[in-house]
Amino acid sequence: MVYVSQSAYDKTPKDFKGVWDVERWDLPNWEERREKYMGKRTIMPPFSLFDSTCLLVEGNGMEILSDEEWKKKKDELYGFLDKWD
């Protein structure tokens, strides 16, 4: 799961974020899958995985958190690093 703060999402240039609004009837089982995508926020992160780009979709491997939630989650995920100082 990739966590993104609301402020980081807001700062992302428009060309790299959006809301999924394209129907994909060319994909198998789109009728069953469409609610997982339609209306969800998307972001193309400023990093690549395995020398390729990826589109992150809200609720499908990405969660956008309020800044307060992000700070708590960050401490939860990375707080152990403070113990190494």
MMTF fields as JSON, N, C-alpha, C and O atoms, coordinates in Angstrom:
{
  "mmtfVersion": "1.0.0",
  "mmtfProducer": "UNKNOWN",
  "numBonds": 339,
  "numAtoms": 340,
  "numGroups": 85,
  "numChains": 1,
  "numModels": 1,
  "chainsPerModel": [1],
  "groupsPerChain": [85],
  "chainIdList": ["A"],
  "bondAtomList": [4, 2, 8, 6, 12, 10, 16, 14, 20, 18, 24, 22, 28, 26, 32, 30, 36, 34, 40, 38, 44, 42, 48, 46, 52, 50, 56, 54, 60, 58, 64, 62, 68, 66, 72, 70, 76, 74, 80, 78, 84, 82, 88, 86, 92, 90, 96, 94, 100, 98, 104, 102, 108, 106, 112, 110, 116, 114, 120, 118, 124, 122, 128, 126, 132, 130, 136, 134, 140, 138, 144, 142, 148, 146, 152, 150, 156, 154, 160, 158, 164, 162, 168, 166, 172, 170, 176, 174, 180, 178, 184, 182, 188, 186, 192, 190, 196, 194, 200, 198, 204, 202, 208, 206, 212, 210, 216, 214, 220, 218, 224, 222, 228, 226, 232, 230, 236, 234, 240, 238, 244, 242, 248, 246, 252, 250, 256, 254, 260, 258, 264, 262, 268, 266, 272, 270, 276, 274, 280, 278, 284, 282, 288, 286, 292, 290, 296, 294, 300, 298, 304, 302, 308, 306, 312, 310, 316, 314, 320, 318, 324, 322, 328, 326, 332, 330, 336, 334],
  "bondOrderList": [1, 1, 1, 1, 1, 1, 1, 1, 1, 1, 1, 1, 1, 1, 1, 1, 1, 1, 1, 1, 1, 1, 1, 1, 1, 1, 1, 1, 1, 1, 1, 1, 1, 1, 1, 1, 1, 1, 1, 1, 1, 1, 1, 1, 1, 1, 1, 1, 1, 1, 1, 1, 1, 1, 1, 1, 1, 1, 1, 1, 1, 1, 1, 1, 1, 1, 1, 1, 1, 1, 1, 1, 1, 1, 1, 1, 1, 1, 1, 1, 1, 1, 1, 1],
  "groupList": [{"groupName": "MET", "atomNameList": ["N", "CA", "C", "O"], "elementList": ["N", "C", "C", "O"], "formalChargeList": [0, 0, 0, 0], "bondAtomList": [1, 0, 2, 1, 3, 2], "bondOrderList": [1, 1, 2], "singleLetterCode": "M", "chemCompType": "L-PEPTIDE LINKING"}, {"groupName": "VAL", "atomNameList": ["N", "CA", "C", "O"], "elementList": ["N", "C", "C", "O"], "formalChargeList": [0, 0, 0, 0], "bondAtomList": [1, 0, 2, 1, 3, 2], "bondOrderList": [1, 1, 2], "singleLetterCode": "V", "chemCompType": "L-PEPTIDE LINKING"}, {"groupName": "TYR", "atomNameList": ["N", "CA", "C", "O"], "elementList": ["N", "C", "C", "O"], "formalChargeList": [0, 0, 0, 0], "bondAtomList": [1, 0, 2, 1, 3, 2], "bondOrderList": [1, 1, 2], "singleLetterCode": "Y", "chemCompType": "L-PEPTIDE LINKING"}, {"groupName": "SER", "atomNameList": ["N", "CA", "C", "O"], "elementList": ["N", "C", "C", "O"], "formalChargeList": [0, 0, 0, 0], "bondAtomList": [1, 0, 2, 1, 3, 2], "bondOrderList": [1, 1, 2], "singleLetterCode": "S", "chemCompType": "L-PEPTIDE LINKING"}, {"groupName": "GLN", "atomNameList": ["N", "CA", "C", "O"], "elementList": ["N", "C", "C", "O"], "formalChargeList": [0, 0, 0, 0], "bondAtomList": [1, 0, 2, 1, 3, 2], "bondOrderList": [1, 1, 2], "singleLetterCode": "Q", "chemCompType": "L-PEPTIDE LINKING"}, {"groupName": "ALA", "atomNameList": ["N", "CA", "C", "O"], "elementList": ["N", "C", "C", "O"], "formalChargeList": [0, 0, 0, 0], "bondAtomList": [1, 0, 2, 1, 3, 2], "bondOrderList": [1, 1, 2], "singleLetterCode": "A", "chemCompType": "L-PEPTIDE LINKING"}, {"groupName": "ASP", "atomNameList": ["N", "CA", "C", "O"], "elementList": ["N", "C", "C", "O"], "formalChargeList": [0, 0, 0, 0], "bondAtomList": [1, 0, 2, 1, 3, 2], "bondOrderList": [1, 1, 2], "singleLetterCode": "D", "chemCompType": "L-PEPTIDE LINKING"}, {"groupName": "LYS", "atomNameList": ["N", "CA", "C", "O"], "elementList": ["N", "C", "C", "O"], "formalChargeList": [0, 0, 0, 0], "bondAtomList": [1, 0, 2, 1, 3, 2], "bondOrderList": [1, 1, 2], "singleLetterCode": "K", "chemCompType": "L-PEPTIDE LINKING"}, {"groupName": "THR", "atomNameList": ["N", "CA", "C", "O"], "elementList": ["N", "C", "C", "O"], "formalChargeList": [0, 0, 0, 0], "bondAtomList": [1, 0, 2, 1, 3, 2], "bondOrderList": [1, 1, 2], "singleLetterCode": "T", "chemCompType": "L-PEPTIDE LINKING"}, {"groupName": "PRO", "atomNameList": ["N", "CA", "C", "O"], "elementList": ["N", "C", "C", "O"], "formalChargeList": [0, 0, 0, 0], "bondAtomList": [1, 0, 2, 1, 3, 2], "bondOrderList": [1, 1, 2], "singleLetterCode": "P", "chemCompType": "L-PEPTIDE LINKING"}, {"groupName": "PHE", "atomNameList": ["N", "CA", "C", "O"], "elementList": ["N", "C", "C", "O"], "formalChargeList": [0, 0, 0, 0], "bondAtomList": [1, 0, 2, 1, 3, 2], "bondOrderList": [1, 1, 2], "singleLetterCode": "F", "chemCompType": "L-PEPTIDE LINKING"}, {"groupName": "GLY", "atomNameList": ["N", "CA", "C", "O"], "elementList": ["N", "C", "C", "O"], "formalChargeList": [0, 0, 0, 0], "bondAtomList": [1, 0, 2, 1, 3, 2], "bondOrderList": [1, 1, 2], "singleLetterCode": "G", "chemCompType": "PEPTIDE LINKING"}, {"groupName": "TRP", "atomNameList": ["N", "CA", "C", "O"], "elementList": ["N", "C", "C", "O"], "formalChargeList": [0, 0, 0, 0], "bondAtomList": [1, 0, 2, 1, 3, 2], "bondOrderList": [1, 1, 2], "singleLetterCode": "W", "chemCompType": "L-PEPTIDE LINKING"}, {"groupName": "GLU", "atomNameList": ["N", "CA", "C", "O"], "elementList": ["N", "C", "C", "O"], "formalChargeList": [0, 0, 0, 0], "bondAtomList": [1, 0, 2, 1, 3, 2], "bondOrderList": [1, 1, 2], "singleLetterCode": "E", "chemCompType": "L-PEPTIDE LINKING"}, {"groupName": "ARG", "atomNameList": ["N", "CA", "C", "O"], "elementList": ["N", "C", "C", "O"], "formalChargeList": [0, 0, 0, 0], "bondAtomList": [1, 0, 2, 1, 3, 2], "bondOrderList": [1, 1, 2], "singleLetterCode": "R", "chemCompType": "L-PEPTIDE LINKING"}, {"groupName": "LEU", "atomNameList": ["N", "CA", "C", "O"], "elementList": ["N", "C", "C", "O"], "formalChargeList": [0, 0, 0, 0], "bondAtomList": [1, 0, 2, 1, 3, 2], "bondOrderList": [1, 1, 2], "singleLetterCode": "L", "chemCompType": "L-PEPTIDE LINKING"}, {"groupName": "ASN", "atomNameList": ["N", "CA", "C", "O"], "elementList": ["N", "C", "C", "O"], "formalChargeList": [0, 0, 0, 0], "bondAtomList": [1, 0, 2, 1, 3, 2], "bondOrderList": [1, 1, 2], "singleLetterCode": "N", "chemCompType": "L-PEPTIDE LINKING"}, {"groupName": "ILE", "atomNameList": ["N", "CA", "C", "O"], "elementList": ["N", "C", "C", "O"], "formalChargeList": [0, 0, 0, 0], "bondAtomList": [1, 0, 2, 1, 3, 2], "bondOrderList": [1, 1, 2], "singleLetterCode": "I", "chemCompType": "L-PEPTIDE LINKING"}, {"groupName": "CYS", "atomNameList": ["N", "CA", "C", "O"], "elementList": ["N", "C", "C", "O"], "formalChargeList": [0, 0, 0, 0], "bondAtomList": [1, 0, 2, 1, 3, 2], "bondOrderList": [1, 1, 2], "singleLetterCode": "C", "chemCompType": "L-PEPTIDE LINKING"}],
  "groupTypeList": [0, 1, 2, 1, 3, 4, 3, 5, 2, 6, 7, 8, 9, 7, 6, 10, 7, 11, 1, 12, 6, 1, 13, 14, 12, 6, 15, 9, 16, 12, 13, 13, 14, 14, 13, 7, 2, 0, 11, 7, 14, 8, 17, 0, 9, 9, 10, 3, 15, 10, 6, 3, 8, 18, 15, 15, 1, 13, 11, 16, 11, 0, 13, 17, 15, 3, 6, 13, 13, 12, 7, 7, 7, 7, 6, 13, 15, 2, 11, 10, 15, 6, 7, 12, 6],
  "groupIdList": [1, 2, 3, 4, 5, 6, 7, 8, 9, 10, 11, 12, 13, 14, 15, 16, 17, 18, 19, 20, 21, 22, 23, 24, 25, 26, 27, 28, 29, 30, 31, 32, 33, 34, 35, 36, 37, 38, 39, 40, 41, 42, 43, 44, 45, 46, 47, 48, 49, 50, 51, 52, 53, 54, 55, 56, 57, 58, 59, 60, 61, 62, 63, 64, 65, 66, 67, 68, 69, 70, 71, 72, 73, 74, 75, 76, 77, 78, 79, 80, 81, 82, 83, 84, 85],
  "secStructList": [7, 3, 3, 3, 3, 2, 2, 2, 2, 2, 2, 1, 7, 4, 4, 4, 3, 3, 3, 7, 7, 7, 7, 7, 6, 6, 1, 6, 6, 2, 2, 2, 2, 4, 4, 4, 6, 6, 6, 7, 3, 3, 3, 7, 7, 1, 1, 7, 5, 6, 6, 5, 7, 7, 7, 3, 3, 3, 6, 5, 3, 3, 3, 3, 3, 7, 2, 2, 2, 2, 2, 2, 2, 2, 2, 2, 2, 2, 4, 4, 4, 4, 4, 4, 7],
  "xCoordList": [0.842, 0.0, 0.889, 1.856, 0.556, 1.256, 0.367, -0.814, 0.932, 0.192, 0.677, 1.88, -0.27, 0.029, -0.729, -1.915, -0.058, -0.761, -1.599, -1.282, -2.66, -3.533, -2.754, -2.96, -1.863, -1.102, -0.152, 0.056, 0.429, 1.305, 0.484, 0.931, -0.702, -1.576, -1.954, -1.939, -2.293, -2.687, -1.553, -1.804, -0.313, 0.858, 1.254, 2.012, 0.749, 1.097, 0.54, -0.639, 1.362, 0.874, -0.327, -0.427, -1.213, -2.444, -2.172, -2.975, -1.043, -0.718, -0.391, -0.314, -0.197, 0.196, -0.84, -0.563, -2.024, -3.092, -4.434, -4.531, -5.452, -6.778, -7.787, -7.532, -8.93, -9.993, -10.343, -10.548, -10.41, -10.708, -12.141, -13.095, -12.273, -13.607, -13.818, -14.772, -12.931, -13.006, -13.562, -13.01, -14.65, -15.206, -14.288, -13.848, -13.997, -13.08, -13.778, -13.412, -14.774, -15.535, -14.689, -15.113, -13.481, -12.576, -11.882, -11.287, -11.952, -11.32, -12.282, -13.479, -11.752, -12.612, -13.219, -12.551, -14.454, -15.146, -15.234, -15.285, -15.25, -15.294, -16.529, -16.451, -17.644, -18.882, -18.691, -19.151, -18.014, -17.777, -16.671, -16.681, -15.731, -14.555, -14.707, -13.945, -15.675, -15.72, -15.859, -15.314, -16.568, -16.742, -15.431, -15.316, -14.454, -13.143, -12.323, -11.324, -12.744, -11.967, -12.707, -12.149, -13.936, -14.661, -14.792, -15.227, -14.41, -14.513, -13.387, -13.379, -12.446, -11.328, -10.208, -9.953, -9.555, -8.422, -7.227, -7.018, -6.456, -5.269, -4.074, -4.21, -2.9, -1.658, -0.572, -0.481, 0.228, 1.409, 2.584, 2.973, 3.152, 4.175, 5.453, 5.762, 6.19, 7.436, 8.615, 9.751, 8.358, 9.416, 9.0, 7.825, 9.944, 9.61, 9.924, 10.821, 9.18, 9.412, 9.883, 9.194, 11.035, 11.581, 11.683, 11.382, 12.111, 12.297, 11.016, 11.058, 9.895, 8.627, 7.755, 7.99, 6.771, 5.861, 4.671, 4.42, 3.952, 2.764, 1.706, 2.024, 0.479, -0.64, -1.203, -1.636, -1.193, -1.752, -3.203, -3.52, -4.08, -5.506, -5.967, -5.69, -6.661, -7.175, -8.005, -8.916, -7.671, -8.39, -7.857, -8.297, -6.92, -6.31, -4.795, -4.069, -4.329, -2.899, -2.421, -1.247, -3.31, -2.949, -4.054, -5.241, -3.637, -4.587, -4.128, -2.963, -5.054, -4.755, -5.27, -6.456, -4.348, -4.658, -4.634, -3.908, -5.432, -5.323, -3.909, -3.233, -3.473, -2.109, -1.916, -0.84, -2.946, -2.849, -2.726, -1.906, -3.557, -3.482, -2.129, -1.568, -1.601, -0.31, 0.793, 1.653, 0.778, 1.808, 1.76, 2.801, 0.562, 0.423, 0.915, 1.642, 0.513, 0.91, 2.413, 3.046, 2.988, 4.434, 5.18, 6.158, 4.723, 5.354, 5.205, 6.125, 4.04, 3.779, 4.684, 5.217, 4.854, 5.645, 7.144, 7.923, 7.546, 8.971, 9.51, 10.685, 8.678, 9.095, 10.284, 11.072, 10.417, 11.53, 12.874, 13.884, 12.91, 14.176, 14.719, 15.934, 13.838, 14.267, 15.121, 15.982, 14.9, 15.636, 17.078, 17.899, 17.399, 18.753, 19.658, 20.871, 19.086, 19.909, 20.8, 21.548],
  "yCoordList": [-1.173, 0.0, 1.24, 1.324, 2.185, 3.467, 4.492, 4.608, 5.239, 6.276, 7.638, 7.884, 8.526, 9.865, 10.846, 10.649, 11.909, 12.925, 13.794, 13.946, 14.355, 15.212, 16.401, 16.799, 16.972, 18.132, 17.743, 18.524, 16.539, 16.079, 15.856, 16.188, 15.298, 15.093, 16.446, 16.616, 17.403, 18.735, 19.434, 20.172, 19.208, 19.845, 19.18, 19.756, 17.985, 17.265, 18.015, 18.371, 18.26, 18.961, 18.243, 17.017, 19.019, 18.477, 17.401, 16.483, 17.506, 16.512, 15.141, 14.155, 15.075, 13.825, 13.313, 12.375, 13.906, 13.429, 13.673, 14.441, 13.018, 13.213, 12.324, 11.766, 12.201, 11.32, 10.399, 10.858, 9.111, 8.131, 8.371, 8.203, 8.765, 9.028, 8.393, 8.724, 7.492, 6.845, 5.433, 4.609, 5.177, 3.824, 2.928, 3.333, 1.731, 0.82, -0.48, -1.549, -0.387, -1.562, -2.552, -3.683, -2.124, -3.035, -4.011, -4.99, -3.758, -4.652, -5.765, -5.53, -6.984, -8.09, -7.802, -7.257, -8.165, -8.018, -6.572, -6.322, -5.633, -4.221, -3.929, -3.159, -4.519, -4.266, -4.564, -3.802, -5.67, -6.033, -5.186, -4.963, -4.72, -4.02, -2.506, -1.836, -1.944, -0.505, 0.301, 1.402, -0.203, 0.571, 0.727, 1.611, -0.124, 0.005, 1.146, 1.571, 1.64, 2.65, 3.96, 5.032, 3.891, 5.096, 6.057, 5.667, 7.304, 8.332, 8.333, 9.168, 7.42, 7.339, 8.29, 8.478, 8.877, 9.753, 8.914, 7.8, 9.468, 8.788, 9.707, 10.928, 9.099, 9.879, 9.074, 7.856, 9.763, 9.177, 9.693, 10.852, 8.853, 9.33, 9.779, 9.332, 10.675, 11.195, 10.246, 10.694, 8.947, 7.94, 6.785, 6.645, 5.974, 4.832, 3.541, 3.487, 2.53, 1.206, 0.313, 0.167, -0.276, -1.185, -0.497, -1.096, 0.768, 1.547, 1.698, 1.768, 1.747, 1.995, 2.872, 2.988, 3.472, 4.301, 3.453, 2.379, 3.953, 3.241, 4.26, 5.332, 3.926, 4.759, 4.189, 3.038, 5.009, 4.58, 5.035, 6.175, 4.141, 4.419, 4.307, 3.318, 5.315, 5.35, 4.104, 3.76, 3.435, 2.215, 0.963, -0.141, 1.115, -0.022, 0.053, 0.122, 0.039, 0.112, 1.484, 1.653, 2.473, 3.814, 4.341, 4.144, 5.013, 5.65, 7.088, 7.335, 8.035, 9.445, 9.764, 9.615, 10.207, 10.475, 11.972, 12.722, 12.402, 13.786, 13.975, 13.002, 15.211, 15.455, 14.91, 14.409, 15.003, 14.475, 12.95, 12.375, 12.3, 10.84, 10.42, 9.41, 11.193, 10.89, 10.926, 10.045, 11.939, 12.049, 10.838, 10.294, 10.42, 9.236, 7.981, 7.169, 7.834, 6.655, 6.633, 5.58, 7.821, 7.913, 7.477, 6.733, 7.937, 7.53, 6.029, 5.362, 5.51, 4.077, 3.257, 2.223, 3.727, 2.981, 3.178, 2.242, 4.404, 4.733, 5.13, 5.478, 5.085, 5.5, 4.723, 5.251, 3.475, 2.656, 3.246, 2.966, 4.051, 4.648, 5.616, 5.785, 6.258, 7.187, 6.468, 7.087, 5.2, 4.431, 4.195, 3.789, 4.442, 4.206, 5.413, 5.316, 6.54, 7.75, 7.615, 8.538],
  "zCoordList": [0.0, 0.0, 0.0, 0.758, -0.846, -0.907, -0.237, -0.566, 0.706, 1.407, 0.934, 0.852, 0.62, 0.139, 1.017, 1.281, 1.476, 2.26, 1.329, 0.149, 1.87, 1.074, 0.529, -0.618, 1.33, 0.854, -0.276, -1.205, -0.204, -1.294, -2.566, -3.664, -2.414, -3.574, -4.176, -5.395, -3.314, -3.791, -4.539, -5.492, -4.117, -4.744, -6.066, -6.846, -6.315, -7.535, -8.747, -8.754, -9.768, -10.965, -11.595, -11.552, -12.168, -12.772, -13.812, -13.981, -14.511, -15.533, -14.948, -15.681, -13.626, -12.982, -11.995, -11.247, -11.976, -11.094, -11.77, -12.727, -11.267, -11.823, -11.142, -10.075, -11.769, -11.299, -12.462, -13.586, -12.191, -13.237, -13.707, -12.947, -14.969, -15.514, -16.892, -17.596, -17.264, -18.574, -18.413, -17.683, -19.101, -19.104, -19.941, -21.017, -19.463, -20.151, -20.52, -20.03, -21.376, -21.769, -22.564, -22.804, -22.977, -23.681, -22.733, -23.183, -21.439, -20.46, -20.058, -19.897, -19.894, -19.469, -18.087, -17.208, -17.915, -16.633, -16.14, -14.935, -17.069, -16.66, -15.814, -14.857, -16.144, -15.394, -13.899, -13.049, -13.586, -12.187, -11.555, -10.345, -12.352, -11.833, -11.795, -11.098, -12.53, -12.748, -11.468, -11.389, -10.457, -9.236, -8.454, -7.605, -8.741, -8.1, -8.708, -8.128, -9.872, -10.585, -10.818, -10.584, -11.269, -11.645, -10.455, -9.372, -10.679, -9.651, -8.628, -7.723, -8.755, -7.803, -8.226, -9.416, -7.247, -7.543, -7.985, -7.505, -8.902, -9.428, -9.33, -9.252, -9.336, -9.324, -10.038, -9.888, -10.798, -11.424, -10.593, -10.736, -9.729, -8.796, -9.499, -10.603, -8.834, -9.421, -9.242, -9.092, -9.258, -9.2, -10.087, -10.428, -10.452, -11.29, -10.546, -9.704, -10.871, -10.319, -11.449, -12.459, -11.287, -12.293, -13.657, -14.69, -13.646, -14.878, -15.685, -16.913, -15.009, -15.698, -14.807, -13.604, -15.403, -14.621, -14.187, -14.735, -13.2, -12.762, -12.366, -11.854, -12.602, -12.212, -10.921, -10.873, -9.874, -8.603, -8.539, -8.879, -8.103, -8.039, -6.589, -5.91, -6.136, -4.764, -4.484, -5.238, -3.383, -3.02, -3.683, -3.362, -4.599, -5.298, -5.15, -6.141, -3.916, -3.664, -3.24, -2.911, -3.239, -2.788, -1.893, -2.153, -0.835, 0.061, 0.284, 0.595, 0.122, 0.373, 1.769, 2.063, 2.623, 4.021, 4.302, 3.649, 5.277, 5.725, 6.274, 6.608, 6.364, 6.847, 8.262, 8.59, 9.099, 10.466, 10.449, 11.165, 9.619, 9.493, 8.934, 9.358, 7.98, 7.373, 8.427, 8.451, 9.3, 10.342, 11.271, 11.64, 11.646, 12.51, 11.785, 12.357, 10.531, 9.752, 9.536, 9.611, 9.262, 9.055, 10.314, 10.233, 11.47, 12.725, 12.937, 13.41, 12.582, 12.728, 11.812, 12.216, 10.571, 9.593, 9.758, 9.58, 10.1, 10.096, 11.459, 11.577, 12.49, 13.825, 14.362, 15.147, 13.946, 14.438, 14.032, 14.677, 12.984, 12.545, 13.589, 13.696, 14.363, 15.412, 16.447, 17.071, 16.634, 17.649, 17.229, 18.051, 15.968, 15.484, 15.704, 15.519, 16.096, 16.32, 17.531, 17.853]
}
